[in-house]
């Protein structure tokens, strides 16, 4: 196996494992922190949304940083990251009322960590 082929195989294996872990973690994190429906999300006060979003997103973002072996964690390294996350979850829930807040949070984190 040539070095470039081995690198490609390793890369695609890492991407597959990353996607698999993120999908499992989304499900596990939702059950750990509770998963508000988008209807319920809209009725929460700001402080409750902020507490839930931080508890949900911070460990997932840290895990993604470790999996990518990245130096920068775009969520945890930004002390103001929760506010754009809340706006994103709010927008997601308005557009997808049948979904859960964890779906909106996962969508936001995916966008944030893939830039």
HELIX and SHEET records of a PDB file:
HELIX    1   1 UNK A    3  UNK A   33  1                                  31    
HELIX    2   2 UNK A   38  UNK A   43  1                                   6    
HELIX    3   3 UNK A   46  UNK A   68  1                                  23    
HELIX    4   4 UNK A   81  UNK A   95  1                                  15    
HELIX    5   5 UNK A  101  UNK A  113  1                                  13    
END                                                                             
